[in-house]
Amino acid sequence: MKAREERIKTLSDLFASIRTVKMYGWEDALQASVQRLRKVEVSWLFKANLLDGILDSFYTAASSVVGALITFCSNSRSSEWPLSNARRIHD
């Protein structure tokens, strides 16, 4: 968020002194500065969103696995028959 704050501060300063900027023809130089700050901000946003997506997919997969394990464990504990391959083969 520091990149966003820096860009917003630069734009606020630019808008506050827009007459001076126009009078001396500094538009191109200041535009390049704002573009550079925006590029840094977009880079950080991309990384943050990528990490957020990876963590969301991990949490989704992990919750499915944990749910299946809880179901399996509670079923095996409450069942009156033991879980074994021998029981499956002879049924």
Protein Blocks (a to p, Z undefined) as FASTA:
>chain_A
ZZmmmmmmmmmmmmmmmmmmmmnopmmmmmmmmmmmmmmmmmmmmmmmmmmmmmmmmmmm
mmmmmmmmmmmmmmmmmpmbdcdfklmmmZZ
